[in-house]
Amino acid sequence: MLTSKQRAYLRGLANSLDTILMVGKGGVSEDILKQADDALTARELIKCKVLETAPHSPRDTSAEVAQGVRAEVVQVIGTKFILYRKNEKDPKIVLPKSKV
């Protein structure tokens, strides 16, 4: 579970990212989940877009994709959403420590 500080940090990193995953009228398919899974393994942080033709809202779609690839939704703004999943073998992003 991400803290608000970690979320803010990831949002900052995501600003410069290009959108690499588009969800359209087909909704969240196996192909979409495979693309998201591969991208998260390679990058840890990805930006996605839900097209107007998609069957569900960006918030619903982001939750569905995140659940399908065991990632966390960092943010949903308009039609875009950001997903994060730590790569245990080869971490690229160091999150700020959470105060416990």
DRENDO-179996 format. One line per 4 residues: their letters; for each residue z, x, y of N, C-alpha, C, O. Coordinates in steps of 0.1 Angstrom, whole numbers. Example, Ala and Ser with C-alpha at 12.3 -4.5 7.8 and 13.67 -1.06 7.14 Angstrom:
REM DRENDO-179996
AS> 78,132,-57,78,123,-45,78,132,-33,85,142,-33 | 71,128,-22,71,137,-11,79,129,0,80,134,11;
//
This chain:
REM DRENDO-179996
MLTS> 0,8,-12,0,0,0,0,9,12,8,18,14 | -9,6,22,-10,14,34,-1,9,44,2,-3,46 | 5,19,52,13,15,63,4,13,75,-7,16,75 | 10,7,86,2,4,98,-3,17,104,-14,18,110;
KQRA> 5,28,103,1,41,109,-11,47,101,-20,52,107 | -10,46,88,-21,50,79,-34,42,81,-45,48,82 | -32,29,83,-43,20,86,-50,24,99,-62,25,100 | -42,27,109,-47,31,122,-55,44,121,-66,46,127;
YLRG> -49,54,114,-56,67,111,-69,65,105,-79,71,109 | -70,56,94,-82,54,87,-93,47,96,-105,49,95 | -88,37,104,-97,30,113,-104,40,122,-116,40,125 | -96,50,127,-101,60,136,-112,69,129,-123,72,135;
LANS> -109,72,116,-119,80,109,-132,72,106,-143,77,106 | -130,59,104,-141,50,100,-151,48,112,-162,44,110 | -146,50,125,-154,47,136,-168,54,136,-178,49,139 | -168,67,131,-180,75,131,-188,73,118,-199,78,117;
LDTI> -183,65,109,-191,62,96,-202,53,98,-202,44,106 | -213,55,90,-224,46,90,-221,35,79,-213,38,70 | -226,24,81,-225,13,71,-233,16,59,-245,18,61 | -227,17,47,-235,21,36,-236,11,25,-243,12,15;
LMVG> -229,0,27,-229,-11,17,-232,-24,24,-225,-28,33 | -242,-32,20,-245,-45,26,-244,-55,15,-250,-54,4 | -237,-66,18,-235,-77,9,-243,-89,15,-241,-93,26 | -253,-93,7,-262,-104,12,-261,-117,4,-250,-120,0;
KGGV> -272,-124,3,-271,-137,-3,-267,-137,-18,-263,-147,-23 | -268,-125,-24,-264,-124,-38,-249,-124,-40,-244,-125,-51 | -242,-122,-29,-227,-121,-29,-223,-108,-36,-230,-98,-36 | -211,-108,-41,-205,-96,-47,-210,-96,-62,-204,-102,-70;
SEDI> -220,-87,-64,-225,-86,-78,-220,-73,-84,-213,-66,-78 | -224,-71,-97,-220,-59,-104,-226,-47,-97,-220,-36,-96 | -239,-49,-92,-245,-38,-84,-237,-34,-72,-235,-22,-69 | -233,-44,-65,-225,-41,-52,-212,-34,-56,-208,-24,-50;
LKQA> -205,-38,-67,-193,-32,-71,-195,-18,-76,-187,-9,-73 | -206,-15,-83,-209,-2,-87,-212,7,-75,-207,19,-75 | -220,3,-66,-223,11,-54,-210,14,-46,-208,25,-42 | -201,4,-45,-188,6,-38,-180,16,-45,-174,25,-39;
DDAL> -179,14,-58,-171,23,-66,-176,38,-65,-168,47,-63 | -189,40,-66,-195,53,-65,-192,59,-51,-188,71,-50 | -194,51,-41,-192,56,-27,-178,59,-25,-175,69,-18 | -168,51,-30,-154,54,-28,-150,67,-35,-141,74,-30;
TARE> -155,69,-47,-152,81,-54,-157,93,-47,-150,103,-46 | -169,92,-41,-174,103,-33,-168,105,-20,-166,117,-15 | -165,94,-13,-161,95,2,-146,91,5,-141,95,15 | -141,82,-4,-128,76,-2,-127,65,9,-119,56,7;
LIKC> -136,66,19,-135,56,30,-150,52,32,-158,60,35 | -152,39,31,-166,34,34,-166,22,43,-156,14,44 | -177,20,50,-179,9,59,-189,0,53,-200,4,49 | -186,-13,52,-195,-23,46,-198,-34,56,-191,-36,66;
KVLE> -209,-41,53,-213,-52,62,-217,-64,54,-223,-63,43 | -213,-76,58,-216,-88,52,-227,-95,60,-225,-98,72 | -238,-97,54,-250,-103,61,-248,-118,63,-240,-124,55 | -255,-124,72,-253,-139,75,-257,-147,63,-252,-158,61;
TAPH> -265,-142,54,-270,-149,42,-259,-149,31,-261,-156,21 | -249,-141,32,-239,-140,22,-231,-153,20,-229,-161,30 | -228,-157,7,-221,-169,4,-207,-171,9,-202,-182,11 | -200,-159,12,-186,-160,16,-184,-153,29,-192,-145,34;
SPRD> -172,-155,35,-168,-149,48,-166,-134,45,-163,-130,34 | -167,-126,56,-164,-112,55,-150,-109,49,-148,-100,41 | -140,-117,53,-127,-115,48,-126,-117,33,-120,-109,26 | -132,-128,28,-132,-131,14,-139,-121,6,-135,-116,-4;
TSAE> -151,-117,12,-159,-107,5,-152,-94,4,-153,-87,-6 | -146,-90,15,-139,-77,15,-128,-77,4,-126,-67,-3 | -120,-88,3,-110,-89,-7,-115,-88,-21,-109,-82,-30 | -127,-95,-23,-133,-95,-36,-138,-81,-40,-136,-77,-52;
VAQG> -144,-74,-31,-149,-61,-34,-138,-51,-36,-138,-43,-46 | -127,-52,-28,-116,-43,-29,-109,-45,-42,-105,-35,-49 | -107,-57,-47,-101,-60,-59,-110,-55,-71,-104,-49,-81 | -123,-56,-70,-132,-52,-80,-132,-37,-82,-135,-32,-93;
VRAE> -130,-30,-72,-130,-15,-73,-116,-8,-71,-116,4,-69 | -106,-16,-71,-92,-11,-69,-91,-3,-56,-85,8,-56 | -95,-9,-45,-94,-2,-32,-86,-11,-23,-82,-22,-26 | -83,-5,-11,-76,-13,-1,-85,-16,11,-92,-8,15;
VVQV> -83,-29,16,-91,-32,28,-83,-27,40,-71,-30,42 | -90,-18,47,-83,-12,59,-84,-21,71,-75,-23,78 | -96,-27,72,-98,-36,84,-110,-45,82,-120,-41,75 | -110,-57,88,-122,-66,88,-124,-69,103,-115,-75,109;
IGTK> -136,-66,108,-139,-70,122,-153,-76,121,-162,-69,117 | -154,-88,126,-167,-95,126,-173,-95,112,-167,-101,103 | -185,-89,111,-191,-90,98,-189,-77,90,-194,-75,79 | -182,-67,96,-179,-54,89,-165,-53,84,-156,-59,89;
FILY> -164,-45,73,-151,-42,68,-151,-28,62,-161,-22,59 | -139,-23,62,-136,-9,58,-128,-9,46,-117,-15,45 | -132,-1,36,-124,0,23,-120,15,22,-127,24,25 | -108,17,16,-102,30,13,-97,30,-1,-90,21,-6;
RKNE> -100,41,-8,-94,43,-21,-92,58,-23,-102,66,-22 | -80,63,-25,-78,77,-27,-84,82,-40,-84,76,-50 | -91,94,-39,-97,101,-50,-86,110,-56,-83,120,-49 | -80,107,-67,-68,114,-72,-73,128,-76,-65,138,-75;
KDPK> -85,130,-81,-89,143,-86,-93,153,-74,-91,165,-75 | -99,147,-64,-105,155,-53,-103,148,-40,-112,144,-33 | -90,147,-35,-88,140,-22,-94,147,-10,-93,159,-9 | -101,139,-2,-107,144,10,-100,140,23,-101,147,33;
IVLP> -92,129,22,-85,124,34,-70,126,31,-65,121,21 | -64,132,41,-49,134,40,-43,123,50,-45,124,62 | -36,114,44,-30,103,52,-17,108,58,-10,116,52 | -14,103,70,-1,106,76,10,100,66,9,90,60;
KSKV> 21,108,65,32,104,56,39,91,61,40,89,73 | 42,82,52,50,70,56,65,73,55,69,80,47 | 72,68,65,86,69,65,92,59,56,90,47,57 | 100,65,47,107,56,37,121,54,40,129,47,33;
//
